[in-house]
Amino acid sequence: QSKLDIQLFDMKDVQLQRASNSMLALEVPGLAEGRPSVLRGDYVNLTWKGKLWKGRVHNTELLNVILELPKAFAHSFTPNLDRVELVRFTFSRTTFRTSHQACLTWAQKHLGPTVLEPTKAIAERFLYKKGESEQAAAAKSPLPFANRNLNPEQRKAIHEIVEHKRGLSLPYILFGPPGTGKTTVVVETVYQLAMQQRRGGPKCKILLAAPSNDAADILVERLAQYFPPK
């Protein structure tokens, strides 16, 4: 699927600019937002005069990708006159490979199946008191929610993350289509964890990551109402 998705960013009739003797700059709309996600070392396929050329990404800038191309291409291509017929980005499996390697080695060794493949019974044993359901645990949550418009499912998710004190660091995944309030839950959870620490609770370090600059801006803007810049 990722290979198909990357083809949505194919570019036709493209002009290149000279960056150095052997490198050319390609302007890529949406590069700053990660659409497409282009990393140093990735390959980019260019079709010029009916021939396929393979370039390697030497560096990425705000809007441009600096391509290292074969000398024959770099010396023959004239930026002011020539245009590339087709630019096709390739899908890099590096991120997936490193993630898979982490799961197969470090995670399997140090976390075990209890964390990586927990059954419902295992999860309930760590999350709730004996004989208590997840609905009952969330209903009696003493959390002073800053956002009064949270629905029951959002409150339950925040409760499970913040009130988890069984000594096992389980990963939590929030999923759902756009507009279901995932960002709202993340913002409220960060607020609750910070307030818990201020009240003398367990210390924590919070790192928020987002797939684009726009998504990161949204998180900062929503958190700013609780933690205004000093």
C-alpha positions as CSV (number, residue, x, y, z in Angstrom):
1,Q,0.0,0.0,0.0
2,S,2.8,2.4,0.8
3,K,4.3,1.8,-2.7
4,L,1.0,2.8,-4.2
5,D,0.5,5.8,-2.0
6,I,3.9,7.3,-2.9
7,Q,2.9,7.2,-6.6
8,L,0.2,9.8,-5.8
9,F,3.1,12.3,-5.8
10,D,4.4,11.6,-9.3
11,M,5.4,14.8,-11.1
12,K,5.2,15.4,-14.8
13,D,7.0,17.9,-17.1
14,V,9.3,19.1,-14.3
15,Q,12.1,21.6,-14.4
16,L,15.3,21.1,-12.5
17,Q,17.8,23.7,-11.3
18,R,21.5,23.4,-11.1
19,A,22.8,22.9,-7.5
20,S,26.4,21.9,-8.3
21,N,28.3,20.3,-11.1
22,S,26.9,16.8,-10.4
23,M,23.7,17.7,-8.5
24,L,20.4,19.2,-9.4
25,A,17.6,20.7,-7.3
26,L,14.0,19.5,-7.6
27,E,11.2,21.6,-6.2
28,V,8.6,19.4,-4.5
29,P,5.3,21.0,-3.4
30,G,4.3,19.7,0.1
31,L,7.8,18.6,1.0
32,A,7.9,20.6,4.3
33,E,4.7,18.8,5.4
34,G,6.0,15.4,4.5
35,R,3.9,14.9,1.5
36,P,5.7,13.0,0.1
37,S,8.2,11.9,2.8
38,V,11.6,12.1,1.2
39,L,14.7,11.2,3.2
40,R,18.4,11.5,2.5
41,G,19.5,8.4,0.7
42,D,16.1,7.7,-1.0
43,Y,16.0,7.0,-4.7
44,V,14.1,9.1,-7.2
45,N,13.4,7.8,-10.7
46,L,13.5,10.4,-13.5
47,T,12.4,9.8,-17.1
48,W,14.1,12.1,-19.6
49,K,14.1,11.7,-23.3
50,G,12.5,8.3,-22.9
51,K,15.2,6.9,-20.7
52,L,15.0,6.1,-17.0
53,W,17.6,7.7,-14.7
54,K,18.0,6.9,-11.0
55,G,19.0,9.7,-8.6
56,R,19.8,9.5,-5.0
57,V,18.6,12.2,-2.5
58,H,21.7,14.0,-1.3
59,N,19.9,16.5,0.9
60,T,16.5,17.9,1.5
61,E,15.7,21.6,2.0
62,L,12.4,23.4,2.8
63,L,11.0,23.0,-0.7
64,N,13.8,21.4,-2.7
65,V,15.3,18.0,-2.9
66,I,19.0,18.0,-3.9
67,L,19.6,15.0,-6.2
68,E,22.8,13.3,-6.9
69,L,22.5,12.0,-10.5
70,P,24.8,10.0,-12.9
71,K,27.4,12.2,-14.5
72,A,26.0,11.5,-18.0
73,F,22.7,13.0,-16.9
74,A,24.2,15.9,-15.0
75,H,26.5,17.0,-17.9
76,S,23.9,16.6,-20.6
77,F,20.8,18.1,-18.9
78,T,20.3,21.9,-19.5
79,P,18.1,23.4,-16.7
80,N,16.9,26.4,-18.7
81,L,16.0,24.3,-21.8
82,D,15.3,20.7,-20.8
83,R,12.4,19.3,-18.7
84,V,12.0,15.9,-17.1
85,E,9.0,14.0,-18.4
86,L,8.3,12.1,-15.2
87,V,9.5,12.1,-11.6
88,R,8.6,9.1,-9.5
89,F,9.4,8.9,-5.8
90,T,10.3,5.5,-4.4
91,F,9.2,3.9,-1.2
92,S,12.0,3.4,1.4
93,R,11.6,0.4,3.7
94,T,14.3,1.7,6.1
95,T,11.8,2.8,8.8
96,F,9.8,-0.4,8.6
97,R,13.0,-2.5,8.8
98,T,14.3,-0.8,11.9
99,S,10.9,-1.0,13.6
100,H,10.7,-4.7,12.7
101,Q,14.2,-5.3,14.0
102,A,13.4,-3.6,17.3
103,C,10.3,-5.8,17.8
104,L,12.2,-9.0,16.9
105,T,15.3,-8.2,19.2
106,W,15.0,-5.7,21.9
107,A,11.2,-5.7,22.5
108,Q,10.9,-9.5,22.4
109,K,13.8,-9.9,24.8
110,H,12.9,-7.2,27.3
111,L,9.1,-6.9,27.2
112,G,7.9,-10.4,26.3
113,P,4.5,-11.6,25.1
114,T,2.7,-10.1,28.1
115,V,3.3,-6.7,26.6
116,L,3.7,-7.4,22.9
117,E,0.7,-9.7,22.6
118,P,-1.5,-9.3,25.7
119,T,-4.8,-11.1,25.9
120,K,-7.8,-9.3,27.3
121,A,-7.5,-11.2,30.6
122,I,-3.8,-10.1,31.0
123,A,-4.7,-6.5,30.2
124,E,-7.6,-6.4,32.7
125,R,-5.4,-8.0,35.4
126,F,-2.9,-5.1,35.1
127,L,-5.4,-2.3,34.5
128,Y,-8.3,-2.9,36.9
129,K,-8.8,-4.1,40.4
130,K,-10.3,-7.6,41.0
131,G,-13.9,-7.7,39.9
132,E,-13.9,-4.2,38.5
133,S,-14.8,-3.5,34.8
134,E,-13.2,-0.8,32.6
135,Q,-16.5,1.1,32.6
136,A,-16.6,1.1,36.4
137,A,-13.0,2.3,36.7
138,A,-13.6,5.1,34.3
139,A,-16.9,6.2,35.9
140,K,-15.3,6.7,39.3
141,S,-12.3,8.5,37.9
142,P,-11.3,11.4,40.1
143,L,-9.6,13.2,37.2
144,P,-10.5,16.9,37.0
145,F,-10.9,17.1,33.3
146,A,-10.0,20.4,31.8
147,N,-12.1,19.8,28.7
148,R,-15.8,19.5,29.8
149,N,-16.9,18.3,26.4
150,L,-15.2,14.9,26.4
151,N,-17.5,12.0,25.6
152,P,-17.5,8.8,27.7
153,E,-15.1,6.9,25.4
154,Q,-12.6,9.8,25.4
155,R,-12.8,10.0,29.2
156,K,-12.2,6.2,29.5
157,A,-9.2,6.4,27.3
158,I,-7.6,9.2,29.2
159,H,-8.4,7.5,32.5
160,E,-6.7,4.3,31.4
161,I,-3.5,6.1,30.4
162,V,-3.2,8.5,33.3
163,E,-4.3,6.2,36.1
164,H,-2.2,3.2,35.0
165,K,0.0,2.5,38.0
166,R,0.6,-1.2,37.9
167,G,4.3,-0.9,37.0
168,L,3.9,-2.2,33.4
169,S,4.5,0.3,30.7
170,L,1.8,-0.7,28.1
171,P,1.6,1.1,24.8
172,Y,-1.7,2.8,24.1
173,I,-3.0,3.2,20.6
174,L,-5.8,5.7,19.8
175,F,-7.4,4.9,16.4
176,G,-10.4,6.2,14.5
177,P,-11.4,8.2,11.4
178,P,-10.8,11.9,11.1
179,G,-12.9,14.1,13.4
180,T,-13.4,11.5,16.2
181,G,-11.3,13.4,18.8
182,K,-8.0,11.7,18.8
183,T,-6.1,14.9,19.1
184,T,-8.4,16.1,21.8
185,V,-7.6,13.0,23.8
186,V,-3.9,13.4,23.4
187,V,-4.0,17.1,24.5
188,E,-6.1,16.2,27.6
189,T,-3.8,13.3,28.5
190,V,-0.7,15.5,28.3
191,Y,-2.5,18.1,30.5
192,Q,-3.5,15.4,33.1
193,L,0.0,13.9,33.2
194,A,1.6,17.3,33.7
195,M,-0.9,18.2,36.5
196,Q,-0.4,14.9,38.1
197,Q,3.3,15.6,38.3
198,R,2.7,19.1,39.7
199,R,0.6,17.6,42.5
200,G,3.5,15.4,43.6
201,G,2.7,12.4,41.4
202,P,5.1,10.4,39.4
203,K,7.6,12.3,37.3
204,C,7.4,11.9,33.5
205,K,8.9,13.3,30.4
206,I,6.5,13.9,27.5
207,L,7.7,14.0,23.8
208,L,5.0,14.8,21.3
209,A,5.8,13.9,17.6
210,A,3.6,14.6,14.6
211,P,3.8,13.6,10.9
212,S,3.7,17.2,9.7
213,N,4.4,20.8,10.7
214,D,0.7,21.6,10.6
215,A,-0.2,18.7,12.9
216,A,2.6,19.8,15.3
217,D,1.2,23.4,15.3
218,I,-2.3,22.1,16.2
219,L,-0.9,20.3,19.2
220,V,1.1,23.3,20.4
221,E,-1.9,25.7,19.9
222,R,-4.2,23.5,21.9
223,L,-1.8,23.0,24.7
224,A,-0.9,26.7,24.9
225,Q,-4.3,27.4,26.5
226,Y,-3.1,25.2,29.5
227,F,0.6,26.0,29.4
228,P,1.0,29.6,28.1
229,P,4.5,30.5,26.9
230,K,6.6,32.1,29.7
